[in-house]
Amino acid sequence: MSSPDNAHTAVTDSNTASGGDAIILQTLHAQLERMRAMLYKYSELFYQLVIVGIIVLILMTMASLTETFRATVLLMPFFTIYIGVQSAYFLTYVVFARIYATGIEQRINRLLKDEVLIAHKQEAAYLFPLDGAQFAGVPLRLRQTFIGFITIHFWITGAVVIALSSFRAWQLLPVIQQEFPPVAFYFPALILWSMLNLVYLVWYFGTRYYERRIMAIVQNAYRTGYDAA
């Protein structure tokens, strides 16, 4: 039979544990809010960049049709590549936020012993899974989500813009070169710049080296996984 002192100690320990769990939950919740805000912010920046990029490209196209600013077309392939790389950069922060938020939600669910938070599962189904093969947010499968479809749409549109503006630049180079000789190196510079960016993007999203490093840190800290995330 336990003594009153032992009973009091057990109640105190229980209350301390409950208080500790409450503090942990509050801390995790604050981190989750931070990651959700980051995810929303960089998603917003991604689409703002695309809209601004489209507007700028339209203005550059209009300028290139005039006699005075026809050389503007030479900048269009470089600008299109910049928009693509910058949007990929914003996507990396979206992925970062999703990785961290997924770990936090799984940790909170384990503390509560219930599947209370399921946003990470919805994102895996609606956007793309974190554990599956994907390239720049596009899962490597035939049946694409709308996010994957619109991303492929941007890729094709960007490729067409680069091809058409490069062709127009090729037509104008003989004339422009007489006024500005350095443009003789225009296409070597464009090809080199395109390949450098493409190689890096293929390496980054193909190997997912940094994504896996972040996953490992979260897994070790929270004892969570990404098998179904």
C-alpha positions as a Python dict, from the first residue, in 0.01 Angstrom:
ca = {
    (1, 'M'): (0, 0, 0),
    (2, 'S'): (152, 334, -105),
    (3, 'S'): (203, 610, 144),
    (4, 'P'): (47, 958, 107),
    (5, 'D'): (393, 1097, 29),
    (6, 'N'): (438, 850, -256),
    (7, 'A'): (92, 931, -393),
    (8, 'H'): (168, 1303, -375),
    (9, 'T'): (499, 1248, -556),
    (10, 'A'): (325, 1048, -832),
    (11, 'V'): (66, 1323, -884),
    (12, 'T'): (339, 1588, -890),
    (13, 'D'): (542, 1390, -1143),
    (14, 'S'): (229, 1345, -1356),
    (15, 'N'): (151, 1715, -1344),
    (16, 'T'): (514, 1800, -1427),
    (17, 'A'): (504, 1564, -1724),
    (18, 'S'): (176, 1713, -1843),
    (19, 'G'): (319, 2062, -1805),
    (20, 'G'): (628, 1957, -1996),
    (21, 'D'): (417, 1815, -2279),
    (22, 'A'): (217, 2138, -2289),
    (23, 'I'): (534, 2343, -2328),
    (24, 'I'): (659, 2108, -2600),
    (25, 'L'): (327, 2134, -2784),
    (26, 'Q'): (328, 2513, -2760),
    (27, 'T'): (684, 2527, -2895),
    (28, 'L'): (606, 2288, -3178),
    (29, 'H'): (289, 2481, -3262),
    (30, 'A'): (486, 2806, -3282),
    (31, 'Q'): (738, 2643, -3516),
    (32, 'L'): (457, 2498, -3726),
    (33, 'E'): (297, 2842, -3765),
    (34, 'R'): (634, 2979, -3871),
    (35, 'M'): (680, 2708, -4135),
    (36, 'R'): (326, 2750, -4267),
    (37, 'A'): (386, 3125, -4299),
    (38, 'M'): (711, 3055, -4486),
    (39, 'L'): (538, 2809, -4718),
    (40, 'Y'): (263, 3060, -4799),
    (41, 'K'): (510, 3347, -4845),
    (42, 'Y'): (739, 3169, -5089),
    (43, 'S'): (447, 3021, -5280),
    (44, 'E'): (315, 3375, -5315),
    (45, 'L'): (657, 3504, -5425),
    (46, 'F'): (677, 3226, -5685),
    (47, 'Y'): (353, 3326, -5856),
    (48, 'Q'): (426, 3698, -5821),
    (49, 'L'): (758, 3639, -5997),
    (50, 'V'): (587, 3449, -6278),
    (51, 'I'): (328, 3726, -6328),
    (52, 'V'): (589, 4004, -6320),
    (53, 'G'): (813, 3802, -6552),
    (54, 'I'): (532, 3759, -6806),
    (55, 'I'): (455, 4132, -6798),
    (56, 'V'): (823, 4223, -6844),
    (57, 'L'): (858, 3976, -7133),
    (58, 'I'): (553, 4126, -7305),
    (59, 'L'): (701, 4475, -7267),
    (60, 'M'): (1038, 4353, -7396),
    (61, 'T'): (867, 4192, -7696),
    (62, 'M'): (683, 4515, -7776),
    (63, 'A'): (1006, 4713, -7742),
    (64, 'S'): (1194, 4471, -7969),
    (65, 'L'): (941, 4536, -8247),
    (66, 'T'): (1047, 4900, -8265),
    (67, 'E'): (1348, 5020, -8461),
    (68, 'T'): (1502, 5199, -8164),
    (69, 'F'): (1480, 4916, -7910),
    (70, 'R'): (1500, 4612, -8138),
    (71, 'A'): (1817, 4491, -7962),
    (72, 'T'): (1603, 4427, -7651),
    (73, 'V'): (1529, 4083, -7795),
    (74, 'L'): (1889, 3981, -7718),
    (75, 'L'): (1813, 4010, -7347),
    (76, 'M'): (1497, 3799, -7355),
    (77, 'P'): (1658, 3451, -7344),
    (78, 'F'): (1879, 3554, -7049),
    (79, 'F'): (1583, 3707, -6867),
    (80, 'T'): (1369, 3396, -6925),
    (81, 'I'): (1646, 3176, -6782),
    (82, 'Y'): (1671, 3405, -6481),
    (83, 'I'): (1296, 3380, -6416),
    (84, 'G'): (1317, 3000, -6432),
    (85, 'V'): (1612, 2976, -6193),
    (86, 'Q'): (1471, 3231, -5950),
    (87, 'S'): (1136, 3051, -5939),
    (88, 'A'): (1321, 2724, -5868),
    (89, 'Y'): (1498, 2901, -5582),
    (90, 'F'): (1164, 3004, -5432),
    (91, 'L'): (1046, 2644, -5469),
    (92, 'T'): (1338, 2520, -5257),
    (93, 'Y'): (1205, 2726, -4966),
    (94, 'V'): (857, 2582, -5018),
    (95, 'V'): (1006, 2233, -5000),
    (96, 'F'): (1211, 2330, -4693),
    (97, 'A'): (898, 2454, -4515),
    (98, 'R'): (705, 2139, -4611),
    (99, 'I'): (980, 1909, -4483),
    (100, 'Y'): (997, 2085, -4149),
    (101, 'A'): (618, 2124, -4116),
    (102, 'T'): (570, 1754, -4193),
    (103, 'G'): (809, 1654, -3916),
    (104, 'I'): (641, 1890, -3670),
    (105, 'E'): (291, 1765, -3751),
    (106, 'Q'): (397, 1404, -3713),
    (107, 'R'): (565, 1485, -3380),
    (108, 'I'): (252, 1662, -3252),
    (109, 'N'): (33, 1372, -3364),
    (110, 'R'): (254, 1131, -3175),
    (111, 'L'): (233, 1342, -2860),
    (112, 'L'): (-146, 1364, -2889),
    (113, 'K'): (-171, 997, -2990),
    (114, 'D'): (-412, 1092, -3266),
    (115, 'E'): (-398, 1195, -3633),
    (116, 'V'): (-509, 1549, -3559),
    (117, 'L'): (-286, 1725, -3811),
    (118, 'I'): (-308, 1592, -4168),
    (119, 'A'): (-206, 1893, -4380),
    (120, 'H'): (124, 1722, -4472),
    (121, 'K'): (-72, 1426, -4612),
    (122, 'Q'): (-298, 1655, -4812),
    (123, 'E'): (5, 1837, -4955),
    (124, 'A'): (168, 1509, -5053),
    (125, 'A'): (-147, 1410, -5242),
    (126, 'Y'): (-230, 1751, -5392),
    (127, 'L'): (120, 1888, -5464),
    (128, 'F'): (387, 1617, -5475),
    (129, 'P'): (520, 1362, -5226),
    (130, 'L'): (840, 1451, -5044),
    (131, 'D'): (973, 1095, -5054),
    (132, 'G'): (900, 1024, -5422),
    (133, 'A'): (1095, 1097, -5737),
    (134, 'Q'): (1026, 1449, -5862),
    (135, 'F'): (1201, 1729, -6047),
    (136, 'A'): (1140, 2090, -5945),
    (137, 'G'): (803, 1999, -5798),
    (138, 'V'): (695, 1777, -6087),
    (139, 'P'): (650, 1408, -5990),
    (140, 'L'): (800, 1165, -6240),
    (141, 'R'): (471, 1007, -6343),
    (142, 'L'): (218, 1032, -6623),
    (143, 'R'): (-82, 1136, -6412),
    (144, 'Q'): (19, 1485, -6300),
    (145, 'T'): (-144, 1701, -6038),
    (146, 'F'): (-248, 2046, -6157),
    (147, 'I'): (62, 2192, -5990),
    (148, 'G'): (277, 1957, -6198),
    (149, 'F'): (82, 2039, -6513),
    (150, 'I'): (113, 2417, -6471),
    (151, 'T'): (486, 2381, -6399),
    (152, 'I'): (536, 2184, -6721),
    (153, 'H'): (329, 2452, -6894),
    (154, 'F'): (574, 2718, -6771),
    (155, 'W'): (870, 2506, -6888),
    (156, 'I'): (730, 2474, -7241),
    (157, 'T'): (633, 2842, -7256),
    (158, 'G'): (980, 2945, -7141),
    (159, 'A'): (1146, 2716, -7398),
    (160, 'V'): (933, 2867, -7676),
    (161, 'V'): (1021, 3222, -7566),
    (162, 'I'): (1392, 3135, -7561),
    (163, 'A'): (1374, 2968, -7904),
    (164, 'L'): (1182, 3250, -8075),
    (165, 'S'): (1385, 3532, -7920),
    (166, 'S'): (1710, 3349, -8002),
    (167, 'F'): (1601, 3312, -8363),
    (168, 'R'): (1517, 3683, -8382),
    (169, 'A'): (1853, 3765, -8222),
    (170, 'W'): (2027, 3552, -8485),
    (171, 'Q'): (1853, 3758, -8756),
    (172, 'L'): (1961, 4087, -8599),
    (173, 'L'): (2318, 3999, -8500),
    (174, 'P'): (2488, 4093, -8831),
    (175, 'V'): (2344, 4444, -8812),
    (176, 'I'): (2391, 4494, -8436),
    (177, 'Q'): (2745, 4357, -8450),
    (178, 'Q'): (2848, 4646, -8674),
    (179, 'E'): (2746, 4887, -8400),
    (180, 'F'): (2855, 4674, -8104),
    (181, 'P'): (3120, 4409, -8196),
    (182, 'P'): (3113, 4218, -7860),
    (183, 'V'): (2775, 4069, -7959),
    (184, 'A'): (2975, 3831, -8176),
    (185, 'F'): (3007, 3624, -7858),
    (186, 'Y'): (2633, 3637, -7791),
    (187, 'F'): (2543, 3277, -7874),
    (188, 'P'): (2849, 3118, -7707),
    (189, 'A'): (2765, 3318, -7394),
    (190, 'L'): (2397, 3219, -7412),
    (191, 'I'): (2476, 2851, -7460),
    (192, 'L'): (2732, 2851, -7177),
    (193, 'W'): (2494, 3033, -6939),
    (194, 'S'): (2207, 2800, -7028),
    (195, 'M'): (2415, 2487, -6974),
    (196, 'L'): (2557, 2605, -6641),
    (197, 'N'): (2210, 2672, -6504),
    (198, 'L'): (2062, 2353, -6648),
    (199, 'V'): (2340, 2132, -6513),
    (200, 'Y'): (2305, 2280, -6165),
    (201, 'L'): (1926, 2244, -6161),
    (202, 'V'): (1947, 1884, -6280),
    (203, 'W'): (2204, 1809, -6011),
    (204, 'Y'): (2012, 1989, -5735),
    (205, 'F'): (1668, 1845, -5803),
    (206, 'G'): (1797, 1514, -5939),
    (207, 'T'): (2010, 1420, -5639),
    (208, 'R'): (1796, 1613, -5384),
    (209, 'Y'): (2112, 1625, -5174),
    (210, 'Y'): (2014, 1924, -4960),
    (211, 'E'): (1652, 1813, -4926),
    (212, 'R'): (1765, 1478, -4789),
    (213, 'R'): (2003, 1651, -4547),
    (214, 'I'): (1713, 1855, -4406),
    (215, 'M'): (1497, 1542, -4385),
    (216, 'A'): (1771, 1362, -4191),
    (217, 'I'): (1799, 1649, -3941),
    (218, 'V'): (1423, 1655, -3879),
    (219, 'Q'): (1403, 1275, -3858),
    (220, 'N'): (1683, 1258, -3602),
    (221, 'A'): (1530, 1536, -3391),
    (222, 'Y'): (1165, 1432, -3400),
    (223, 'R'): (1191, 1058, -3479),
    (224, 'T'): (956, 1101, -3774),
    (225, 'G'): (955, 968, -4130),
    (226, 'Y'): (861, 1068, -4483),
    (227, 'D'): (738, 735, -4619),
    (228, 'A'): (385, 868, -4673),
    (229, 'A'): (460, 1241, -4684),
}
